[in-house]
């Protein structure tokens, strides 16, 4: 099970809201480099959390440093 932080969850929410997301727009919205956003999306795809922009909630675990 993949542990996700708050940024991962924000990315997932945007993907869920709009499956045809634009990487540049996500990077600008989260004030992060495109490479960071892409790395996180690919990591979630590799772990099976995201498949063709469909989120598999049973494969993720929320992690927070709070």
CHARMM internal coordinates of N, CA and C (Angstrom, degrees):
IC EDIT
DIST 1 N 1 CA 1.4502
DIST 1 CA 1 C 1.5281
ANGL 1 N 1 CA 1 C 108.13
DIST 1 C 2 N 1.2945
ANGL 1 CA 1 C 2 N 115.92
DIHE 1 N 1 CA 1 C 2 N 129.48
DIST 2 N 2 CA 1.4560
ANGL 1 C 2 N 2 CA 122.44
DIHE 1 CA 1 C 2 N 2 CA -178.00
DIST 2 CA 2 C 1.5219
ANGL 2 N 2 CA 2 C 110.27
DIHE 1 C 2 N 2 CA 2 C -83.58
DIST 2 C 3 N 1.3314
ANGL 2 CA 2 C 3 N 116.30
DIHE 2 N 2 CA 2 C 3 N 131.83
DIST 3 N 3 CA 1.4622
ANGL 2 C 3 N 3 CA 120.67
DIHE 2 CA 2 C 3 N 3 CA 175.66
DIST 3 CA 3 C 1.5245
ANGL 3 N 3 CA 3 C 108.59
DIHE 2 C 3 N 3 CA 3 C -88.60
DIST 3 C 4 N 1.3108
ANGL 3 CA 3 C 4 N 115.37
DIHE 3 N 3 CA 3 C 4 N 130.98
DIST 4 N 4 CA 1.4572
ANGL 3 C 4 N 4 CA 121.10
DIHE 3 CA 3 C 4 N 4 CA -178.70
DIST 4 CA 4 C 1.5145
ANGL 4 N 4 CA 4 C 110.74
DIHE 3 C 4 N 4 CA 4 C -113.50
DIST 4 C 5 N 1.3231
ANGL 4 CA 4 C 5 N 115.68
DIHE 4 N 4 CA 4 C 5 N 142.77
DIST 5 N 5 CA 1.4562
ANGL 4 C 5 N 5 CA 119.58
DIHE 4 CA 4 C 5 N 5 CA 174.75
DIST 5 CA 5 C 1.5297
ANGL 5 N 5 CA 5 C 108.71
DIHE 4 C 5 N 5 CA 5 C -97.81
DIST 5 C 6 N 1.3077
ANGL 5 CA 5 C 6 N 115.50
DIHE 5 N 5 CA 5 C 6 N -174.01
DIST 6 N 6 CA 1.4666
ANGL 5 C 6 N 6 CA 119.93
DIHE 5 CA 5 C 6 N 6 CA -175.25
DIST 6 CA 6 C 1.5280
ANGL 6 N 6 CA 6 C 112.68
DIHE 5 C 6 N 6 CA 6 C -64.40
DIST 6 C 7 N 1.3293
ANGL 6 CA 6 C 7 N 117.41
DIHE 6 N 6 CA 6 C 7 N -37.42
DIST 7 N 7 CA 1.4662
ANGL 6 C 7 N 7 CA 119.68
DIHE 6 CA 6 C 7 N 7 CA 178.33
DIST 7 CA 7 C 1.5245
ANGL 7 N 7 CA 7 C 110.57
DIHE 6 C 7 N 7 CA 7 C -65.49
DIST 7 C 8 N 1.3257
ANGL 7 CA 7 C 8 N 117.29
DIHE 7 N 7 CA 7 C 8 N -42.35
DIST 8 N 8 CA 1.4675
ANGL 7 C 8 N 8 CA 120.33
DIHE 7 CA 7 C 8 N 8 CA 176.93
DIST 8 CA 8 C 1.5254
ANGL 8 N 8 CA 8 C 110.65
DIHE 7 C 8 N 8 CA 8 C -57.42
DIST 8 C 9 N 1.3166
ANGL 8 CA 8 C 9 N 116.51
DIHE 8 N 8 CA 8 C 9 N -43.66
DIST 9 N 9 CA 1.4676
ANGL 8 C 9 N 9 CA 120.23
DIHE 8 CA 8 C 9 N 9 CA -179.40
DIST 9 CA 9 C 1.5235
ANGL 9 N 9 CA 9 C 111.71
DIHE 8 C 9 N 9 CA 9 C -65.51
DIST 9 C 10 N 1.3260
ANGL 9 CA 9 C 10 N 116.80
DIHE 9 N 9 CA 9 C 10 N -38.10
DIST 10 N 10 CA 1.4670
ANGL 9 C 10 N 10 CA 119.83
DIHE 9 CA 9 C 10 N 10 CA 177.32
DIST 10 CA 10 C 1.5235
ANGL 10 N 10 CA 10 C 110.48
DIHE 9 C 10 N 10 CA 10 C -64.01
DIST 10 C 11 N 1.3254
ANGL 10 CA 10 C 11 N 115.83
DIHE 10 N 10 CA 10 C 11 N -41.34
DIST 11 N 11 CA 1.4624
ANGL 10 C 11 N 11 CA 120.07
DIHE 10 CA 10 C 11 N 11 CA 178.01
DIST 11 CA 11 C 1.5238
ANGL 11 N 11 CA 11 C 109.99
DIHE 10 C 11 N 11 CA 11 C -62.61
DIST 11 C 12 N 1.3280
ANGL 11 CA 11 C 12 N 116.79
DIHE 11 N 11 CA 11 C 12 N -44.79
DIST 12 N 12 CA 1.4645
ANGL 11 C 12 N 12 CA 120.77
DIHE 11 CA 11 C 12 N 12 CA 179.15
DIST 12 CA 12 C 1.5248
ANGL 12 N 12 CA 12 C 111.83
DIHE 11 C 12 N 12 CA 12 C -60.29
DIST 12 C 13 N 1.3266
ANGL 12 CA 12 C 13 N 116.53
DIHE 12 N 12 CA 12 C 13 N -40.76
DIST 13 N 13 CA 1.4656
ANGL 12 C 13 N 13 CA 119.88
DIHE 12 CA 12 C 13 N 13 CA 179.04
DIST 13 CA 13 C 1.5225
ANGL 13 N 13 CA 13 C 111.17
DIHE 12 C 13 N 13 CA 13 C -61.92
DIST 13 C 14 N 1.3416
ANGL 13 CA 13 C 14 N 116.38
DIHE 13 N 13 CA 13 C 14 N -41.10
DIST 14 N 14 CA 1.4686
ANGL 13 C 14 N 14 CA 119.94
DIHE 13 CA 13 C 14 N 14 CA 179.81
DIST 14 CA 14 C 1.5223
ANGL 14 N 14 CA 14 C 111.19
DIHE 13 C 14 N 14 CA 14 C -68.10
DIST 14 C 15 N 1.3425
ANGL 14 CA 14 C 15 N 116.18
DIHE 14 N 14 CA 14 C 15 N -39.90
DIST 15 N 15 CA 1.4655
ANGL 14 C 15 N 15 CA 119.85
DIHE 14 CA 14 C 15 N 15 CA 177.98
DIST 15 CA 15 C 1.5217
ANGL 15 N 15 CA 15 C 109.94
DIHE 14 C 15 N 15 CA 15 C -63.72
DIST 15 C 16 N 1.3234
ANGL 15 CA 15 C 16 N 115.95
DIHE 15 N 15 CA 15 C 16 N -41.60
DIST 16 N 16 CA 1.4565
ANGL 15 C 16 N 16 CA 120.27
DIHE 15 CA 15 C 16 N 16 CA -179.48
DIST 16 CA 16 C 1.5284
ANGL 16 N 16 CA 16 C 110.95
DIHE 15 C 16 N 16 CA 16 C -66.09
DIST 16 C 17 N 1.3265
ANGL 16 CA 16 C 17 N 116.65
DIHE 16 N 16 CA 16 C 17 N -38.97
DIST 17 N 17 CA 1.4641
ANGL 16 C 17 N 17 CA 120.91
DIHE 16 CA 16 C 17 N 17 CA -178.97
DIST 17 CA 17 C 1.5290
ANGL 17 N 17 CA 17 C 111.64
DIHE 16 C 17 N 17 CA 17 C -70.52
DIST 17 C 18 N 1.3322
ANGL 17 CA 17 C 18 N 116.07
DIHE 17 N 17 CA 17 C 18 N -35.94
DIST 18 N 18 CA 1.4662
ANGL 17 C 18 N 18 CA 120.39
DIHE 17 CA 17 C 18 N 18 CA -178.02
DIST 18 CA 18 C 1.5219
ANGL 18 N 18 CA 18 C 108.82
DIHE 17 C 18 N 18 CA 18 C -143.39
DIST 18 C 19 N 1.3048
ANGL 18 CA 18 C 19 N 116.97
DIHE 18 N 18 CA 18 C 19 N 98.14
DIST 19 N 19 CA 1.4574
ANGL 18 C 19 N 19 CA 122.04
DIHE 18 CA 18 C 19 N 19 CA -178.40
DIST 19 CA 19 C 1.5159
ANGL 19 N 19 CA 19 C 113.72
DIHE 18 C 19 N 19 CA 19 C -63.59
DIST 19 C 20 N 1.3141
ANGL 19 CA 19 C 20 N 117.05
DIHE 19 N 19 CA 19 C 20 N -16.72
DIST 20 N 20 CA 1.4655
ANGL 19 C 20 N 20 CA 121.24
DIHE 19 CA 19 C 20 N 20 CA 178.85
DIST 20 CA 20 C 1.5266
ANGL 20 N 20 CA 20 C 109.37
DIHE 19 C 20 N 20 CA 20 C -103.70
DIST 20 C 21 N 1.3171
ANGL 20 CA 20 C 21 N 116.08
DIHE 20 N 20 CA 20 C 21 N 49.97
DIST 21 N 21 CA 1.4598
ANGL 20 C 21 N 21 CA 121.67
DIHE 20 CA 20 C 21 N 21 CA -177.24
DIST 21 CA 21 C 1.5266
ANGL 21 N 21 CA 21 C 110.96
DIHE 20 C 21 N 21 CA 21 C -67.42
DIST 21 C 22 N 1.3250
ANGL 21 CA 21 C 22 N 115.16
DIHE 21 N 21 CA 21 C 22 N 158.88
DIST 22 N 22 CA 1.4516
ANGL 21 C 22 N 22 CA 122.93
DIHE 21 CA 21 C 22 N 22 CA 177.27
DIST 22 CA 22 C 1.5223
ANGL 22 N 22 CA 22 C 107.57
DIHE 21 C 22 N 22 CA 22 C -110.56
DIST 22 C 23 N 1.3182
ANGL 22 CA 22 C 23 N 116.61
DIHE 22 N 22 CA 22 C 23 N 123.53
DIST 23 N 23 CA 1.4613
ANGL 22 C 23 N 23 CA 121.43
DIHE 22 CA 22 C 23 N 23 CA -176.68
DIST 23 CA 23 C 1.5297
ANGL 23 N 23 CA 23 C 111.95
DIHE 22 C 23 N 23 CA 23 C -58.74
DIST 23 C 24 N 1.3205
ANGL 23 CA 23 C 24 N 116.97
DIHE 23 N 23 CA 23 C 24 N -41.14
DIST 24 N 24 CA 1.4643
ANGL 23 C 24 N 24 CA 120.86
DIHE 23 CA 23 C 24 N 24 CA 179.25
DIST 24 CA 24 C 1.5268
ANGL 24 N 24 CA 24 C 110.92
DIHE 23 C 24 N 24 CA 24 C -61.94
DIST 24 C 25 N 1.3262
ANGL 24 CA 24 C 25 N 117.11
DIHE 24 N 24 CA 24 C 25 N -42.76
DIST 25 N 25 CA 1.4629
ANGL 24 C 25 N 25 CA 120.64
DIHE 24 CA 24 C 25 N 25 CA 179.33
DIST 25 CA 25 C 1.5220
ANGL 25 N 25 CA 25 C 111.45
DIHE 24 C 25 N 25 CA 25 C -64.42
DIST 25 C 26 N 1.3415
ANGL 25 CA 25 C 26 N 116.93
DIHE 25 N 25 CA 25 C 26 N -40.89
DIST 26 N 26 CA 1.4663
ANGL 25 C 26 N 26 CA 119.91
DIHE 25 CA 25 C 26 N 26 CA 177.50
DIST 26 CA 26 C 1.5236
ANGL 26 N 26 CA 26 C 110.67
DIHE 25 C 26 N 26 CA 26 C -62.33
DIST 26 C 27 N 1.3223
ANGL 26 CA 26 C 27 N 116.69
DIHE 26 N 26 CA 26 C 27 N -43.69
DIST 27 N 27 CA 1.4597
ANGL 26 C 27 N 27 CA 120.96
DIHE 26 CA 26 C 27 N 27 CA -179.99
DIST 27 CA 27 C 1.5270
ANGL 27 N 27 CA 27 C 110.93
DIHE 26 C 27 N 27 CA 27 C -61.00
DIST 27 C 28 N 1.3104
ANGL 27 CA 27 C 28 N 116.84
DIHE 27 N 27 CA 27 C 28 N -42.70
DIST 28 N 28 CA 1.4643
ANGL 27 C 28 N 28 CA 120.58
DIHE 27 CA 27 C 28 N 28 CA 178.94
DIST 28 CA 28 C 1.5245
ANGL 28 N 28 CA 28 C 110.93
DIHE 27 C 28 N 28 CA 28 C -68.02
DIST 28 C 29 N 1.3218
ANGL 28 CA 28 C 29 N 116.97
DIHE 28 N 28 CA 28 C 29 N -41.97
DIST 29 N 29 CA 1.4599
ANGL 28 C 29 N 29 CA 121.25
DIHE 28 CA 28 C 29 N 29 CA -179.12
DIST 29 CA 29 C 1.5285
ANGL 29 N 29 CA 29 C 111.70
DIHE 28 C 29 N 29 CA 29 C -61.91
DIST 29 C 30 N 1.3303
ANGL 29 CA 29 C 30 N 116.67
DIHE 29 N 29 CA 29 C 30 N -41.84
DIST 30 N 30 CA 1.4633
ANGL 29 C 30 N 30 CA 120.84
DIHE 29 CA 29 C 30 N 30 CA -177.07
DIST 30 CA 30 C 1.5257
ANGL 30 N 30 CA 30 C 113.01
DIHE 29 C 30 N 30 CA 30 C -95.27
DIST 30 C 31 N 1.3576
ANGL 30 CA 30 C 31 N 116.21
DIHE 30 N 30 CA 30 C 31 N 1.61
DIST 31 N 31 CA 1.4634
ANGL 30 C 31 N 31 CA 121.74
DIHE 30 CA 30 C 31 N 31 CA 178.95
DIST 31 CA 31 C 1.5283
ANGL 31 N 31 CA 31 C 111.27
DIHE 30 C 31 N 31 CA 31 C 53.77
DIST 31 C 32 N 1.3218
ANGL 31 CA 31 C 32 N 114.51
DIHE 31 N 31 CA 31 C 32 N 48.55
DIST 32 N 32 CA 1.4610
ANGL 31 C 32 N 32 CA 122.81
DIHE 31 CA 31 C 32 N 32 CA -179.78
DIST 32 CA 32 C 1.5292
ANGL 32 N 32 CA 32 C 107.87
DIHE 31 C 32 N 32 CA 32 C -133.09
DIST 32 C 33 N 1.3357
ANGL 32 CA 32 C 33 N 117.16
DIHE 32 N 32 CA 32 C 33 N 154.97
DIST 33 N 33 CA 1.4695
ANGL 32 C 33 N 33 CA 119.15
DIHE 32 CA 32 C 33 N 33 CA 175.13
DIST 33 CA 33 C 1.5323
ANGL 33 N 33 CA 33 C 111.29
DIHE 32 C 33 N 33 CA 33 C -64.14
DIST 33 C 34 N 1.3271
ANGL 33 CA 33 C 34 N 115.78
DIHE 33 N 33 CA 33 C 34 N 149.46
DIST 34 N 34 CA 1.4652
ANGL 33 C 34 N 34 CA 119.70
DIHE 33 CA 33 C 34 N 34 CA 177.64
DIST 34 CA 34 C 1.5212
ANGL 34 N 34 CA 34 C 111.08
DIHE 33 C 34 N 34 CA 34 C -57.18
DIST 34 C 35 N 1.3256
ANGL 34 CA 34 C 35 N 116.68
DIHE 34 N 34 CA 34 C 35 N -36.20
DIST 35 N 35 CA 1.4658
ANGL 34 C 35 N 35 CA 120.25
DIHE 34 CA 34 C 35 N 35 CA -178.32
DIST 35 CA 35 C 1.5245
ANGL 35 N 35 CA 35 C 111.46
DIHE 34 C 35 N 35 CA 35 C -62.63
DIST 35 C 36 N 1.3226
ANGL 35 CA 35 C 36 N 117.73
DIHE 35 N 35 CA 35 C 36 N -35.24
DIST 36 N 36 CA 1.4633
ANGL 35 C 36 N 36 CA 121.56
DIHE 35 CA 35 C 36 N 36 CA 178.48
DIST 36 CA 36 C 1.5222
ANGL 36 N 36 CA 36 C 110.66
DIHE 35 C 36 N 36 CA 36 C -68.25
DIST 36 C 37 N 1.3196
ANGL 36 CA 36 C 37 N 116.49
DIHE 36 N 36 CA 36 C 37 N -45.11
DIST 37 N 37 CA 1.4633
ANGL 36 C 37 N 37 CA 120.73
DIHE 36 CA 36 C 37 N 37 CA 179.49
DIST 37 CA 37 C 1.5249
ANGL 37 N 37 CA 37 C 109.89
DIHE 36 C 37 N 37 CA 37 C -63.21
DIST 37 C 38 N 1.3250
ANGL 37 CA 37 C 38 N 116.70
DIHE 37 N 37 CA 37 C 38 N -45.65
DIST 38 N 38 CA 1.4584
ANGL 37 C 38 N 38 CA 120.87
DIHE 37 CA 37 C 38 N 38 CA -179.81
DIST 38 CA 38 C 1.5280
ANGL 38 N 38 CA 38 C 111.15
DIHE 37 C 38 N 38 CA 38 C -62.87
DIST 38 C 39 N 1.3383
ANGL 38 CA 38 C 39 N 116.87
DIHE 38 N 38 CA 38 C 39 N -42.13
DIST 39 N 39 CA 1.4678
ANGL 38 C 39 N 39 CA 120.65
DIHE 38 CA 38 C 39 N 39 CA 178.11
DIST 39 CA 39 C 1.5234
ANGL 39 N 39 CA 39 C 110.65
DIHE 38 C 39 N 39 CA 39 C -58.02
DIST 39 C 40 N 1.3216
ANGL 39 CA 39 C 40 N 116.63
DIHE 39 N 39 CA 39 C 40 N -45.26
DIST 40 N 40 CA 1.4687
ANGL 39 C 40 N 40 CA 120.55
DIHE 39 CA 39 C 40 N 40 CA -178.30
DIST 40 CA 40 C 1.5290
ANGL 40 N 40 CA 40 C 111.45
DIHE 39 C 40 N 40 CA 40 C -66.48
DIST 40 C 41 N 1.3156
ANGL 40 CA 40 C 41 N 117.20
DIHE 40 N 40 CA 40 C 41 N -40.82
DIST 41 N 41 CA 1.4650
ANGL 40 C 41 N 41 CA 120.35
DIHE 40 CA 40 C 41 N 41 CA 178.37
DIST 41 CA 41 C 1.5251
ANGL 41 N 41 CA 41 C 110.10
DIHE 40 C 41 N 41 CA 41 C -64.32
DIST 41 C 42 N 1.3228
ANGL 41 CA 41 C 42 N 116.73
DIHE 41 N 41 CA 41 C 42 N -45.80
DIST 42 N 42 CA 1.4758
ANGL 41 C 42 N 42 CA 120.09
DIHE 41 CA 41 C 42 N 42 CA -179.83
DIST 42 CA 42 C 1.5248
ANGL 42 N 42 CA 42 C 111.62
DIHE 41 C 42 N 42 CA 42 C -64.45
DIST 42 C 43 N 1.3325
ANGL 42 CA 42 C 43 N 117.47
DIHE 42 N 42 CA 42 C 43 N -36.63
DIST 43 N 43 CA 1.4659
ANGL 42 C 43 N 43 CA 121.17
DIHE 42 CA 42 C 43 N 43 CA 177.80
DIST 43 CA 43 C 1.5261
ANGL 43 N 43 CA 43 C 109.83
DIHE 42 C 43 N 43 CA 43 C -63.16
DIST 43 C 44 N 1.3341
ANGL 43 CA 43 C 44 N 116.28
DIHE 43 N 43 CA 43 C 44 N -42.43
DIST 44 N 44 CA 1.4621
ANGL 43 C 44 N 44 CA 120.04
DIHE 43 CA 43 C 44 N 44 CA 179.07
DIST 44 CA 44 C 1.5311
ANGL 44 N 44 CA 44 C 110.96
DIHE 43 C 44 N 44 CA 44 C -67.94
DIST 44 C 45 N 1.3372
ANGL 44 CA 44 C 45 N 117.04
DIHE 44 N 44 CA 44 C 45 N -34.87
DIST 45 N 45 CA 1.4658
ANGL 44 C 45 N 45 CA 120.17
DIHE 44 CA 44 C 45 N 45 CA 176.11
DIST 45 CA 45 C 1.5276
ANGL 45 N 45 CA 45 C 110.63
DIHE 44 C 45 N 45 CA 45 C -66.79
DIST 45 C 46 N 1.3204
ANGL 45 CA 45 C 46 N 116.16
DIHE 45 N 45 CA 45 C 46 N -43.73
DIST 46 N 46 CA 1.4707
ANGL 45 C 46 N 46 CA 121.11
DIHE 45 CA 45 C 46 N 46 CA -179.18
DIST 46 CA 46 C 1.5253
ANGL 46 N 46 CA 46 C 111.52
DIHE 45 C 46 N 46 CA 46 C -60.87
DIST 46 C 47 N 1.3249
ANGL 46 CA 46 C 47 N 116.63
DIHE 46 N 46 CA 46 C 47 N -37.93
DIST 47 N 47 CA 1.4647
ANGL 46 C 47 N 47 CA 121.56
DIHE 46 CA 46 C 47 N 47 CA -179.39
DIST 47 CA 47 C 1.5260
ANGL 47 N 47 CA 47 C 112.44
DIHE 46 C 47 N 47 CA 47 C -82.07
DIST 47 C 48 N 1.3303
ANGL 47 CA 47 C 48 N 116.66
DIHE 47 N 47 CA 47 C 48 N -3.92
DIST 48 N 48 CA 1.4595
ANGL 47 C 48 N 48 CA 120.30
DIHE 47 CA 47 C 48 N 48 CA 177.41
DIST 48 CA 48 C 1.5192
ANGL 48 N 48 CA 48 C 114.42
DIHE 47 C 48 N 48 CA 48 C 84.89
DIST 48 C 49 N 1.3331
ANGL 48 CA 48 C 49 N 117.19
DIHE 48 N 48 CA 48 C 49 N 11.41
DIST 49 N 49 CA 1.4684
ANGL 48 C 49 N 49 CA 120.70
DIHE 48 CA 48 C 49 N 49 CA 179.20
DIST 49 CA 49 C 1.5221
ANGL 49 N 49 CA 49 C 111.30
DIHE 48 C 49 N 49 CA 49 C -75.13
DIST 49 C 50 N 1.3192
ANGL 49 CA 49 C 50 N 115.82
DIHE 49 N 49 CA 49 C 50 N -31.62
DIST 50 N 50 CA 1.4570
ANGL 49 C 50 N 50 CA 121.99
DIHE 49 CA 49 C 50 N 50 CA -178.71
DIST 50 CA 50 C 1.5237
ANGL 50 N 50 CA 50 C 107.58
DIHE 49 C 50 N 50 CA 50 C -128.99
DIST 50 C 51 N 1.3181
ANGL 50 CA 50 C 51 N 115.98
DIHE 50 N 50 CA 50 C 51 N 133.41
DIST 51 N 51 CA 1.4593
ANGL 50 C 51 N 51 CA 121.13
DIHE 50 CA 50 C 51 N 51 CA 179.25
DIST 51 CA 51 C 1.5204
ANGL 51 N 51 CA 51 C 107.75
DIHE 50 C 51 N 51 CA 51 C -141.23
DIST 51 C 52 N 1.3301
ANGL 51 CA 51 C 52 N 116.38
DIHE 51 N 51 CA 51 C 52 N 112.35
DIST 52 N 52 CA 1.4688
ANGL 51 C 52 N 52 CA 120.77
DIHE 51 CA 51 C 52 N 52 CA -177.06
DIST 52 CA 52 C 1.5239
ANGL 52 N 52 CA 52 C 111.17
DIHE 51 C 52 N 52 CA 52 C 51.85
DIST 52 C 53 N 1.3249
ANGL 52 CA 52 C 53 N 115.22
DIHE 52 N 52 CA 52 C 53 N 44.42
DIST 53 N 53 CA 1.4638
ANGL 52 C 53 N 53 CA 123.72
DIHE 52 CA 52 C 53 N 53 CA 178.51
DIST 53 CA 53 C 1.5225
ANGL 53 N 53 CA 53 C 113.23
DIHE 52 C 53 N 53 CA 53 C 65.65
DIST 53 C 54 N 1.3262
ANGL 53 CA 53 C 54 N 117.51
DIHE 53 N 53 CA 53 C 54 N 19.11
DIST 54 N 54 CA 1.4631
ANGL 53 C 54 N 54 CA 122.70
DIHE 53 CA 53 C 54 N 54 CA 172.91
DIST 54 CA 54 C 1.5206
ANGL 54 N 54 CA 54 C 107.62
DIHE 53 C 54 N 54 CA 54 C -105.20
DIST 54 C 55 N 1.3272
ANGL 54 CA 54 C 55 N 116.60
DIHE 54 N 54 CA 54 C 55 N 128.80
DIST 55 N 55 CA 1.4635
ANGL 54 C 55 N 55 CA 121.60
DIHE 54 CA 54 C 55 N 55 CA -176.54
DIST 55 CA 55 C 1.5210
ANGL 55 N 55 CA 55 C 109.83
DIHE 54 C 55 N 55 CA 55 C -92.65
DIST 55 C 56 N 1.3311
ANGL 55 CA 55 C 56 N 115.86
DIHE 55 N 55 CA 55 C 56 N 132.47
DIST 56 N 56 CA 1.4619
ANGL 55 C 56 N 56 CA 122.70
DIHE 55 CA 55 C 56 N 56 CA 177.28
DIST 56 CA 56 C 1.5325
ANGL 56 N 56 CA 56 C 108.12
DIHE 55 C 56 N 56 CA 56 C -104.33
DIST 56 C 57 N 1.3369
ANGL 56 CA 56 C 57 N 118.86
DIHE 56 N 56 CA 56 C 57 N 92.65
DIST 57 N 57 CA 1.4676
ANGL 56 C 57 N 57 CA 121.66
DIHE 56 CA 56 C 57 N 57 CA -173.35
DIST 57 CA 57 C 1.5232
ANGL 57 N 57 CA 57 C 114.32
DIHE 56 C 57 N 57 CA 57 C -61.84
DIST 57 C 58 N 1.3138
ANGL 57 CA 57 C 58 N 118.88
DIHE 57 N 57 CA 57 C 58 N -26.92
DIST 58 N 58 CA 1.4602
ANGL 57 C 58 N 58 CA 120.61
DIHE 57 CA 57 C 58 N 58 CA -178.89
DIST 58 CA 58 C 1.5269
ANGL 58 N 58 CA 58 C 112.44
DIHE 57 C 58 N 58 CA 58 C -72.61
DIST 58 C 59 N 1.3403
ANGL 58 CA 58 C 59 N 117.89
DIHE 58 N 58 CA 58 C 59 N -7.45
DIST 59 N 59 CA 1.4570
ANGL 58 C 59 N 59 CA 121.27
DIHE 58 CA 58 C 59 N 59 CA -179.11
DIST 59 CA 59 C 1.5237
ANGL 59 N 59 CA 59 C 113.26
DIHE 58 C 59 N 59 CA 59 C -104.99
DIST 59 C 60 N 1.3307
ANGL 59 CA 59 C 60 N 116.73
DIHE 59 N 59 CA 59 C 60 N 7.62
DIST 60 N 60 CA 1.4619
ANGL 59 C 60 N 60 CA 119.19
DIHE 59 CA 59 C 60 N 60 CA -179.58
DIST 60 CA 60 C 1.5192
ANGL 60 N 60 CA 60 C 110.67
DIHE 59 C 60 N 60 CA 60 C -124.22
DIST 60 C 61 N 1.3213
ANGL 60 CA 60 C 61 N 113.96
DIHE 60 N 60 CA 60 C 61 N 155.68
DIST 61 N 61 CA 1.4580
ANGL 60 C 61 N 61 CA 121.30
DIHE 60 CA 60 C 61 N 61 CA 176.32
DIST 61 CA 61 C 1.5178
ANGL 61 N 61 CA 61 C 106.84
DIHE 60 C 61 N 61 CA 61 C -136.31
DIST 61 C 62 N 1.3172
ANGL 61 CA 61 C 62 N 116.50
DIHE 61 N 61 CA 61 C 62 N 128.95
DIST 62 N 62 CA 1.4594
ANGL 61 C 62 N 62 CA 120.44
DIHE 61 CA 61 C 62 N 62 CA 179.82
DIST 62 CA 62 C 1.5161
ANGL 62 N 62 CA 62 C 109.48
DIHE 61 C 62 N 62 CA 62 C -75.40
DIST 62 C 63 N 1.3277
ANGL 62 CA 62 C 63 N 116.36
DIHE 62 N 62 CA 62 C 63 N 135.38
DIST 63 N 63 CA 1.4549
ANGL 62 C 63 N 63 CA 122.41
DIHE 62 CA 62 C 63 N 63 CA 178.76
DIST 63 CA 63 C 1.5153
ANGL 63 N 63 CA 63 C 107.81
DIHE 62 C 63 N 63 CA 63 C -129.65
DIST 63 C 64 N 1.3246
ANGL 63 CA 63 C 64 N 115.85
DIHE 63 N 63 CA 63 C 64 N 132.50
DIST 64 N 64 CA 1.4598
ANGL 63 C 64 N 64 CA 120.47
DIHE 63 CA 63 C 64 N 64 CA 179.18
DIST 64 CA 64 C 1.5153
ANGL 64 N 64 CA 64 C 109.67
DIHE 63 C 64 N 64 CA 64 C -137.89
DIST 64 C 65 N 1.3173
ANGL 64 CA 64 C 65 N 116.14
DIHE 64 N 64 CA 64 C 65 N 145.60
DIST 65 N 65 CA 1.4606
ANGL 64 C 65 N 65 CA 121.52
DIHE 64 CA 64 C 65 N 65 CA 177.72
DIST 65 CA 65 C 1.5184
ANGL 65 N 65 CA 65 C 111.99
DIHE 64 C 65 N 65 CA 65 C -90.04
DIST 65 C 66 N 1.3085
ANGL 65 CA 65 C 66 N 117.76
DIHE 65 N 65 CA 65 C 66 N 9.04
DIST 66 N 66 CA 1.4647
ANGL 65 C 66 N 66 CA 120.85
DIHE 65 CA 65 C 66 N 66 CA -176.65
DIST 66 CA 66 C 1.4910
ANGL 66 N 66 CA 66 C 112.35
DIHE 65 C 66 N 66 CA 66 C -70.77
END
COOR INIT
IC SEED 1 N 1 CA 1 C
IC BUILD
